[in-house]
């Protein structure tokens, strides 16, 4: 089974929550994954581009080198 657009936990969805929603996501291989909890949620813009604390667009709290903490 494959989805036309994206998949979230095995359920086909039209889009990941890139720029809106309570939890923000990024896509990898057609699957939606949640951003790291230390990433600041940015309204109308991408919050992260990967799962790690070093992939946040902005940190919710502090930055220690490349990582949000």
Secondary structure, 3 states (H helix, E strand, C coil): CCCCCEEECCEEECCCCCCCCCCCEEEECCEEEECCCCECCCCCCCCECCCCCCCECCECCCEECCEEC
